[in-house]
Amino acid sequence: MTDGTHTVTNQAPPLVGHDVFSTDRALAEAVERHLPPELYAQAREELVAFGVSAGSAQALEWGTLANACAPRLRTHDRYGNRIDEVEFHPAWHRLLGRGVAAGLTDAWGRPGGHVRRAAGFLLASQVEAGHGCPLSMTHAAVPALRAEPELAALWEPLIASRVYEQGLRPPLEKTGVLLGMGMTEKQGGSDVRANTTRAEPLAEDGAYVLTGHKWFCSAPMSDGFLMLAQAPDGLTCFLVPRVLPDGTRNAFAIQRLKDKLGNRSNASAEVEFDGSTWARRVGEEGRGVRTIIGMVAATRLDCVLGSAALMRQAVAQAVHHASYRKAFGGLLVDKPLMRNVLADLALESEAATVLGLRLAAAYDGGSEADRALLRIAVPVAKFWVTKRCTPVVAEALECLGGNGYVEESGLPRLLRESPLNSVWEGAGNVQALDVLRVLQREPAALNAFLGEVGRARGADHRLDRAIRDMLAELADLEGIEARARRLVERMARVLQGALLVRWAPPEVADAFCASRLGGDWGASFGTLPHTLDLAAVVERARPAA
């Protein structure tokens, strides 16, 4: 083919070689807002460096390779010995090492740690989402381990380490560890109280052996796992190491790896325990759910952050493409209908980011009011933000036309990943029912939620009306379970609207309130009122390359 018949024109350049942090205005502003001045300068320097790395060609190549070269299970070595190891592409290890070095498992013991980590997690997840799973579970294990101070004293410094050590060795001999979690079983799923895995106590205080299985156990090459099993006094939390202190392998039989829709870089396994699997009790017998719930809450927030990251990356790609692609006499970004679509997507992305960082700041705050807010706002956010992810990514893909449907664009990988966070750590119904449970049992949580949205009261009449409607629905308990999704959706939108009214530019808050709260919106993206300042909303979302 001659050059004259194969001249490439009117294609957007790759979105590469830019600072993913600084060009995400919603994220950068949230970090500055939630960190005290004495912490902000250092945090910004770290996040800019991580953002530049996240936007590099090398990091993007690692993400592609980690997904193209799926993990491989090796149950036995060449001699027939059981080893139960999973092999990953080197790119996976580089991504994990980069995340650990950036402090994505070090939030609980440093000032402003949760906001700084949340921002970093958003950046890392835009490069590649799968490696976020072990980073998330390792970070989230800390509150559960603190139920046993002696365990926490041994494991927390290794969790907070900035050194990633791959390979299975006795955990306490390593300079850094990763942790996983195993809760669900075949017969129960999210109903963990239906678990049948048994834990039998040994003579050694706090030691048990497990018999049973786990249906989903992600990142099975982690150094230890928090598990739930039935002890003599009921469902109990346990720490299960892959390697015992004497260097022998714990009985941890990986039966197979799941063939998943997305998240293909990350191994998710079915594992079995043969009655000799050694475990250390964490917390009291019979209080397993209460012990592990702190871990669950932290991973649920990471589901929110992970979905916000996918939405931001999808929107960034769509705006970038439309800023270069010409059609019908002009740039797509300047066409009124495309501008409406992009602005609509940008609103959803910014609302998710602002909410996720506000909840991270509540972890840093640590007051009783902060803790009460988290108890209700985390399941509210997890329900809503994760559900918005798939339609946002699908619409962003469509903005690229046929180019977006091709694997090389990266959008198909985002689309396959997009439903995951809605499923993990309790699907939509579980989150909605958790909100009802908190409403019924913890009035302080509702008071904290109302206090949060009340800070924006009087600033926008559509928000004020939405708050009144929400209160009316909260006051009506008739058929509340069947209405749980409707109620939680309304609570999420009101909370997002209140945060945007307080902190976003007027054009963003106005567009959100008009569409999401005021009802001037259609059933698809691109149906915002045409009188809004949509050009400013799109420009704010533009990723400057």
N, C-alpha and C positions, 0 to 999 in steps of 0.2 A: 504494500500500500504506500503510495507516495505521500510526502509531507503535505502536499496541497489538498489531499482529501481527508487528512487526519489532523487538522489544526484544532487544538482544544481551546475553546473560548467560553466565556460566560459560565465558568464554574467557580464556586467559592473556594478560596485557599483553605487548607486544613487549619482547624482551630488548634494550633500548637504553638509553643513558645511564648506563653503569656502567664501572668500571675493570676492563678485561679482565685486567690483570696482577695486581693485588692480590687479586682474587677467585679467582684460580687458585692455590690454596694450594700445590700441588705445585710449580708453576713458581716462585713467589715464594720458597719455602723453598730450592729448588735454587740460585737465584741467590745467596742469602745464604750458603749452604753453600760454594759454590765460589769466591766472591770474598773476598779479604782485607779486613779491616775498613776499611782506608784507601781502598779503592775502592768499597765497598758503598754508602755513603751517596749518593754522586753517581750511581752506576749505578741505584740504586732510584729516585731522583728522576726520572731520565730515563725509566725504564721505566714509572713511574706516569703520567707525562705522556703517553707513547706509548700506554699502556693506556687512558687516558681517551679519547684520540683514536680508538683502535681501536673503542671501544664507542659512539662518537657516531653520531647519525643521519646526519650528513654522510658519514662514512666508509662506512657501510653502503650508503648511496645510491650512492656512487662504485663500490663493488663490484658492485652490481646493474647499473648503467649500463655498466660496462666489459664485462660479460658479455652483456648484452642487445644491445649495439651492437658487433658483431664487427669485427675488423680487416678492412680492404679493401685489396687489392693494386692498385697502379697501375703497370703495366709501362712506359707511355709517357706523355709529356706531350701537350698539345694539338697540338703541331707534329710529333709522331711520333718525338721523341727518346726513347731508352731511359733511364728514370730508376730503375726497380725500387725503388719506395717503397711502404711500407705505412702506411696511415692508421689511426690509433687514435682512439677517442672521448676527449675531454678528460679524462674521469674516469680513464682509464688513466695519463695523464701526471701527474695529481694524486697518484695512488697511488704511482707511481714516485718522484716528487719527495719525497713524505713518507717513503718508505723510505730513500732516499739521505740525506736530512737527518737521519734517525735513526741513521745509521752502519751500515746493513746491508751496506755494501760496505767497511767500515773495521774489520777485525778483526786483521789481521796485525801492525800496528805499534803498537798501544796495549795497555797492561797490562789483563789480563782481557778482552781484546777478543773472544775467541771465545765466552765465556759470555755477555757482554753482547749480542753480536750474535745468538747463538742464541735468547736470550729474546725479543729484538725480532723476529726472524724468525717465531717462534711466534705472536706477536701479530699481525703483518702478515698472515700466511697465514690467520688466522681471519677477517679482513675479506674477503680476496679472494686466491685462491691463484695465479692466473695471473701476476701481476706479480712473484711470487717467483722466477720462472725467470730473467729477466735479472739480478736482484739476486744470485741464487745463483751464476750463471756468472761474473759480474764479480768477486765475492768469491773464487771458487775459482780464478780465472786466475792469482793471484799466485804460488803455488809453481811453476807451469810457467814463467812469465816469468822467474823467478829463475835459470833455467838459462842465461839470457843477461843478465848483470848490467847491461850497457848499456841493453838494452831495459827491464829492470825499473826502472832509475833514471828513465827517461822516463815510463813508464806507471803505476807504483805510486802516485805522488802524485795522479794524475788518478782512479785507481780509488778511493782513499781519500777523495776530495773529498766534501764534504757538499752539493755543488751538482749538481743534475740539469739538463743542457742537452739538450733534445730537438733533433732535426734533424741532418742530415748535413753535416759540415764537417771539415776536416783535424783529426784527433784532438788533435794537440799544440797546436792553437790554442784548444781548449776548456778550460773550468775543471773539467770533470768528464766522465768517459767511462763507457760500459757495454760489456761484452764478452760475446761468445757463443762457442759451440763447435759444430764440425761434425766428427763422426767416422764415422757410419754411412753406408753406401752400399747401393744396391738389392740387390746380389748377396751382401752379407756380413752386414749387420746388426751384431750384437755381435761378430762375428768380424772385427775391424778389420784383421787381417793380410791379409785377402782384398781389401782396398781396391785399386782400380785407378787412382784419380786420380794423375796423374804430375806430378812437380815437376822442372823443368829449370833448372839453375843459369845465372845471368847473369854478366856480367863483374864486376859490383859484388859485393863480398864479402858473403855471406849472403843475397843476393837471388835469387829464383827466379820462374818463371812456372808457373802451374798449368793443367792440362787435365783435366777430369773433372767430377764432380758430388758432391753430398751429398744424401742422401735425407731427412734430418731436420736442419733448421737452425732452431732456435727463436730468437725475438726478432731477426729479420733486420734491424731498424733499429739494431742496436748499432753501435758505432764500429769494432769490430774483432772478429775471430774466430780462435780457435785451431783449426787443422785438421790432419788427418793426410793425408799423401800419399807416394807412392813416389818417393823421390829415387834417384840412382844407387847409393848404398850402402844402400838399404833404406827402410823406413817411417820417416818423419821428421815432426816437429811444426813447424808454420808459423803465423805471425801474419799474417792477411789483413785489412787495413784496408778499410773501405767507401770512404773518400775518401783519395786520395794527397796527399802533402805540397804539391803544386802546386795543389791544389783540384779536380783532375779526379776523376771517379768511377772507381773500380776496376771491372774487368769482373766483375760479380757478378749474374748473370742469375737473377732469381727466377721460376721457371716457374709455380708455383702455391702456394697456401696449403692446408695440410691441413684437411680437414673432420673435426674431432676429436669424440670422445664428450663430453669435458669440456674444462676449461682453455681455454675459448673466448675469453677476453679476450686471450690470448697468441697471437701468430702463430707458427706453425711452417711452415717453407717447404721446398720443394725448390729447390736452387740449382745452377747450372751454371757452369763455368769454361771459357773458350773458347781457352785457350792464351796469353792475354795478361794473365791475372789475376796481379797482382804480389803476392808473398808474401815475408816475412822469416823465415829459418830460426830456430827456437828450439831450442837444444840441438844435439847432434851428429847428423849424418846416421846413419840406421839405428837411432836410439835414441828414436824417436817415442813409443812406448808408455811407456817409462820416464820420458820428459819430461812427458807429459801425465797420468801416473797420479796425481800429486799433486792435480791439478784434479779428476779423477774421484773420488778419495776424499772431497774436500771437498763435491762436489755430492751424493755418496751420503749423507753425513751430513745434508745439507739435505733429502734425500728422507725420512730418518727424522724430522727436525724438522717437515717439511711434513705428514707423516702424523699425527704427534702433534698438530699444530695442528688438523687436520680432526677428529680424534677428540675433542679437547677441546671444540671448538665444537659438535659433534653432541651430546656428553654434556651440555654446559651447556644446550643447547636442550631436551633431553629432561627433565632435572631441573627446569628452570624451568617447563616446561609442566605437569609432574606436581605441582608445588608449588602451582599455582593451579586446576587442573582438578579438578572434583568428579564422582564417579560412584559409584553404589551406596551413597550415604549418607556419603561422606567424600572427602577429598582423595586423589588417585591415589598421591601420594608416601607416604601412610600405609598403603596396601594392601600386605599382606605379599608378594604375588607381584610387583607392580610394583616394590616396594622391592628385591626380589632382582634383578630385571632391571637396574635403575638401578645398583645396587652392583656388579654384574658388569661393566657397561660402564665404570664409574668406575675399577675396578681396571685394566682394559686401558689406559685413558687415562693414568692416573698412572704406570704402569710404563713406558709409552712416553716420557713427559716426563722422568722421572728418568734413564732410560738415555740419551736424547739430550743432556741437559745434562751428564751425566758424561763423555760423549765430547767435548763441546765443552771441558770443563775439561782433558781430556788434551791437546788442542791448545794450550791456554794453558800447561800444565805444561812441555811441551817436552823432558822428559828422555828418555833412551833407552828407559826402561821405558814411558813414556807413548806414544812412537812405536811401540813393539812392540805395545802393547795396541791402538792404533788400527788397525794392519795386520790384525788378526783380528777385533776387535770391530765395526768399521764394516761389513764385509760381513755379519757375523752379525746386527747390528741392522737393516741395510737389508733383508735377507731377511725377517726376522720382523715387524718393526713395520709395514712397508708392506703386508704381507699381512693383518695384523689390521685394517687401516683399513676396508676395504669391509664386512665383517660388522658391525663396530661402528657405522658410519654407518647401515647398513640397519636394524639393530635400534633405533637411536635414532630414526630416522624413524618406525618402527612405533609407538614410544611416543606419538607425536602422533596416531596413527590417520590418518584421512583428511586431517586438517589438514596432516600431515607430507608427504603425497603431492602437495600443491599447491605450485606454484612459489613463491608468495609467502612460504612458510614459510622458504625458503632451504635446506631439507634436500635437495631434488632436486639442486640445484647441488653440494652437498657429496658426494652419492652419485655423481654423474657424475665428479667429480674424484677420488674415492677410489681407483680402481685405478691411477691414473697413476704415482705414485711407485714402485710395484712394477715397472712396465715401464721407466721411464727409468733411465738409467745402469746398465743390465744387469738383466735380469729375474731371477726367482727362481733358475733353474738356474745362471745366470752367477755369482750371489752364492755359492751353495752350492759350486760348483766352485772359486771363488776362496778360500773358506775351506779346502778340501782342499789347495789349492796352498800356502797359507801354512803349514798344518800339516806338510806334507812338506818344505818348504824352510827354514822359519824357526822353529826350536825356541824361540827367545827370545820369539816372539809367544805361543806356547802357555803358556810359563812366566808371561808377564805376565797372560794371561787367568786362569790358575789362581790366581795371586797375588791378583788382584782378587776372585774369588769366595771365595777362602780367607779373606779378612778377615771374612767373616760366618759362618765355620764354627763350629759349636757353639752357635749362637744359636737354631736351629730344627731339630728332628729330621727334618722333611720335606725341608728344604733339604739337610741332610747326606746323606740317602739319595739325593736327586737328584744330588748331586755325585758320589757313588760310582757311580751308574748311568752317568753321563756319562763318567766315567773308564774304566769297563769298555767302553763303546762306542768310546771313543777308542783303546783298546788293541787292538781287534779290527779289522784291516784287510781282512778277507775281504769282498769285494763292497762296498767302501767307497763307490764312486761311486754305485751304485744306492741306497745308504743316506744319501747326502749331505744330503738335505733333512731326514730324520729326525734326523740328528746335529746339524745347525745349529739346528733348532727347539729341540732339547733344550738346546743351549748358550745360546740366547737366553733361554729361560725360567729357566735356572739363574742367568744373569747378572742378569736383572731381579729375580729373587727375592732374590739376595744383596744387591743395592742397596736393595731395599725393607726387608729385615730390618735393615739398618744405619740407614736414614734415615727411613722412613715411620712414621706412627703404628702402634701395635701392632695395631689393628683392621684396617688395610690390609694389613700384612705377613702377619698371620694368615690373612686371607681369600685372599690370593694363594697362599701356600704350601699351604693346604688344598686349593685347587682346581687350580691350575696345576702344582704339584709333588707334592701328595699324592694326586691322582687322585680326589678326592671332588667330582666335577663331571660334568655331562652334556655332550651335544654341542651344546647351544644355550645362549644367554645366559639367565640367570634360574634357573640350576640350582646355585647355591651352597648349601652346607650351611645349613640354617635356624637353626642354633644360633649362627652368627657374629653379630657386632655390625654388622649391615648398615645400620642407621639411621645410625650414626656415619660409615660409608663414604659414604653418600649425602649426608649433611649437609656433609661435607668437599668434595664436588664441586659444591655449590650455588653458582651465580653470583649473588651478592647484587646486585640491581638498585637 
